């Protein structure tokens, strides 16, 4: 019987060594190294924290990576062959390493910490990372740029930095997105502090790296539909060439060796691409027994994402890790209401405190479900021995953020993220109050509504005139 996992999947952040012989990658929150030709991977970290985003020093002796061992992500440096990592950043903001300086003395990193007051960009730690450099042994961070730089890499001389910009909020994993906030490729002249735009495609251009002679930039782009690797001259961006032609999934996590061998992931597996070659999938096996058991007991005392107190004041419903729970407000027992692989959220109560509403993603779209105590002799959820659950509003459309009317006869909800509708419980029919086009949602839950006390009116956000 073999206990090995053949061809490990969903590997992330592969970083190929400068000499092209070794690849370090992330898997289930730890770092591993493997021969660039494939084989058994050796763990570099085995820690309860999440370790990710490894980058190599130019001499191949050290690896910098991000880890949340102290609460938020900091940058650590460790020997490339393994050993005790040294923490080199200690700020409460998240720090992510991008590259070592050519002389090996500094690590450049992205951080959401504050910038100088005269910066014209509105400070938002959720959106914009500033570029800093920190000595490899730790010390005072030095601001390189407050322009919102990500995935930054030096050229061989350290005179230029290529990076992707960040103009606004957008999920980094979103595919086929076109808008004014998609990322573009830029080059910073370090001495002159001048920026040159390399790409201008209205979709995503990202994760750039310099070639070994600094004359070309390799980067990822969706300009032909699916995210692939492109090569463009720094001096003439019109002469770019598409190097890969995957058509089903995006290419991600681009890195480069000194001989211009590229390393990346596609569909959860690691590939390499030599100059004038074709993509080669690397067969990687992981044979350790993991950091923990397959099942794990997790406390629900923290990390609560939302809660709702019952109208009776005797119970509180809350969501932890995408599951709904109900607890007694006086410190009594807690009852788990849902137990599914899918996420539940947006919990609310009926006026009589006998029904819970919440959104669930079980049918490939968000639907509204309700839960009730099945036995009449059991008045409270937290002490119930049997819970009855059933769908209330379940169609192929996205429906969530449901709330009972105060008289308990109707349920208002949001459909397709910008339509406000009301469901009549007796007739089981829905009507539209706020049609499509009146609101715009950038993130689920970013606009809201409330019932009036007599159940005759609803007050809500409206982008054509709030309230």
Secondary structure in CASP SS format (residue, H / E / C, confidence):
PFRMAT SS
TARGET T0000
AUTHOR 0000-0000-0000
METHOD secondary structure of the structure
MODEL  1
X C 1.00
X C 1.00
X C 1.00
X C 1.00
X E 1.00
X C 1.00
X C 1.00
X C 1.00
X C 1.00
X C 1.00
X C 1.00
X E 1.00
X E 1.00
X E 1.00
X E 1.00
X E 1.00
X C 1.00
X C 1.00
X C 1.00
X C 1.00
X C 1.00
X E 1.00
X E 1.00
X E 1.00
X E 1.00
X E 1.00
X E 1.00
X C 1.00
X C 1.00
X E 1.00
X E 1.00
X E 1.00
X E 1.00
X E 1.00
X E 1.00
X C 1.00
X C 1.00
X C 1.00
X E 1.00
X E 1.00
X C 1.00
X E 1.00
X E 1.00
X C 1.00
X C 1.00
X C 1.00
X C 1.00
X C 1.00
X C 1.00
X C 1.00
X E 1.00
X E 1.00
X E 1.00
X E 1.00
X E 1.00
X E 1.00
X C 1.00
X C 1.00
X C 1.00
X C 1.00
X C 1.00
X E 1.00
X E 1.00
X E 1.00
X E 1.00
X E 1.00
X E 1.00
X C 1.00
X C 1.00
X C 1.00
X C 1.00
X C 1.00
X C 1.00
X E 1.00
X E 1.00
X E 1.00
X E 1.00
X E 1.00
X E 1.00
X C 1.00
X C 1.00
X C 1.00
X C 1.00
X C 1.00
X C 1.00
X E 1.00
X E 1.00
X C 1.00
X C 1.00
X C 1.00
X C 1.00
X C 1.00
X C 1.00
X C 1.00
X E 1.00
X E 1.00
X E 1.00
X E 1.00
X E 1.00
X E 1.00
X C 1.00
X C 1.00
X C 1.00
X C 1.00
X C 1.00
X E 1.00
X E 1.00
X E 1.00
X E 1.00
X E 1.00
X E 1.00
X C 1.00
X C 1.00
X C 1.00
X C 1.00
X C 1.00
X C 1.00
X C 1.00
X C 1.00
X C 1.00
X C 1.00
X C 1.00
X C 1.00
X C 1.00
X C 1.00
X C 1.00
X C 1.00
X C 1.00
X C 1.00
X E 1.00
X E 1.00
X E 1.00
X E 1.00
X E 1.00
X E 1.00
X C 1.00
X C 1.00
X C 1.00
X C 1.00
X C 1.00
X C 1.00
X E 1.00
X E 1.00
X E 1.00
X E 1.00
X C 1.00
X C 1.00
X C 1.00
X E 1.00
X E 1.00
X E 1.00
X E 1.00
X E 1.00
X E 1.00
X C 1.00
X C 1.00
X C 1.00
X C 1.00
X C 1.00
X E 1.00
X E 1.00
X E 1.00
X E 1.00
X E 1.00
X E 1.00
X C 1.00
X C 1.00
X C 1.00
X C 1.00
X C 1.00
X C 1.00
X C 1.00
X C 1.00
X C 1.00
X C 1.00
X C 1.00
X C 1.00
X C 1.00
X C 1.00
X C 1.00
X C 1.00
X C 1.00
X C 1.00
X C 1.00
X E 1.00
X E 1.00
X E 1.00
X E 1.00
X E 1.00
X C 1.00
X C 1.00
X C 1.00
X C 1.00
X E 1.00
X E 1.00
X E 1.00
X E 1.00
X C 1.00
X C 1.00
X C 1.00
X C 1.00
X C 1.00
X C 1.00
X C 1.00
X E 1.00
X E 1.00
X E 1.00
X E 1.00
X E 1.00
X E 1.00
X C 1.00
X C 1.00
X C 1.00
X C 1.00
X C 1.00
X E 1.00
X E 1.00
X E 1.00
X E 1.00
X E 1.00
X E 1.00
X C 1.00
X C 1.00
X C 1.00
X C 1.00
X C 1.00
X C 1.00
X E 1.00
X E 1.00
X E 1.00
X E 1.00
X E 1.00
X E 1.00
X C 1.00
X C 1.00
X C 1.00
X H 1.00
X H 1.00
X H 1.00
X C 1.00
X E 1.00
X E 1.00
X C 1.00
X C 1.00
X C 1.00
X C 1.00
X C 1.00
X C 1.00
X C 1.00
X C 1.00
X E 1.00
X E 1.00
X E 1.00
X E 1.00
X E 1.00
X E 1.00
X C 1.00
X C 1.00
X C 1.00
X C 1.00
X C 1.00
X E 1.00
X E 1.00
X E 1.00
X E 1.00
X E 1.00
X C 1.00
X C 1.00
X E 1.00
X E 1.00
X E 1.00
X E 1.00
X E 1.00
X C 1.00
X C 1.00
X C 1.00
X C 1.00
X C 1.00
X C 1.00
X E 1.00
X E 1.00
X C 1.00
X C 1.00
X E 1.00
X E 1.00
X E 1.00
X C 1.00
X C 1.00
X C 1.00
X C 1.00
X C 1.00
X C 1.00
X C 1.00
X C 1.00
X C 1.00
X C 1.00
X C 1.00
X C 1.00
X C 1.00
X C 1.00
X C 1.00
X C 1.00
X C 1.00
X E 1.00
X E 1.00
X E 1.00
X E 1.00
X E 1.00
X E 1.00
X C 1.00
X C 1.00
X C 1.00
X C 1.00
X C 1.00
X E 1.00
X E 1.00
X E 1.00
X E 1.00
X E 1.00
X E 1.00
X C 1.00
X C 1.00
X E 1.00
X E 1.00
X E 1.00
X E 1.00
X E 1.00
X E 1.00
X C 1.00
X C 1.00
X C 1.00
X C 1.00
X C 1.00
X E 1.00
X E 1.00
X E 1.00
X C 1.00
X C 1.00
X C 1.00
X C 1.00
X C 1.00
X C 1.00
X C 1.00
X E 1.00
X E 1.00
X E 1.00
X E 1.00
X E 1.00
X E 1.00
X C 1.00
X C 1.00
X C 1.00
X C 1.00
X C 1.00
X E 1.00
X E 1.00
X E 1.00
X E 1.00
X E 1.00
X E 1.00
X C 1.00
X C 1.00
X C 1.00
X C 1.00
X C 1.00
X C 1.00
X E 1.00
X E 1.00
X E 1.00
X E 1.00
X E 1.00
X E 1.00
X E 1.00
X C 1.00
X C 1.00
X C 1.00
X C 1.00
X C 1.00
X C 1.00
X C 1.00
X C 1.00
X C 1.00
X C 1.00
X C 1.00
X C 1.00
X C 1.00
X E 1.00
X E 1.00
X E 1.00
X E 1.00
X E 1.00
X E 1.00
X E 1.00
X C 1.00
X C 1.00
X C 1.00
X C 1.00
X C 1.00
X E 1.00
X E 1.00
X E 1.00
X E 1.00
X E 1.00
X E 1.00
X C 1.00
X C 1.00
X C 1.00
X C 1.00
X C 1.00
X E 1.00
X E 1.00
X E 1.00
X E 1.00
X E 1.00
X E 1.00
X C 1.00
X C 1.00
X C 1.00
X E 1.00
X E 1.00
X E 1.00
X E 1.00
X E 1.00
X E 1.00
X C 1.00
X C 1.00
X C 1.00
X C 1.00
X E 1.00
X E 1.00
X E 1.00
X E 1.00
X E 1.00
X E 1.00
X C 1.00
X C 1.00
X C 1.00
X C 1.00
X C 1.00
X C 1.00
X C 1.00
X C 1.00
X C 1.00
X C 1.00
X C 1.00
X C 1.00
X C 1.00
X C 1.00
X E 1.00
X E 1.00
X E 1.00
X C 1.00
X C 1.00
X C 1.00
X C 1.00
X C 1.00
X C 1.00
X E 1.00
X E 1.00
X E 1.00
X C 1.00
X C 1.00
X C 1.00
X C 1.00
X C 1.00
X C 1.00
X C 1.00
END
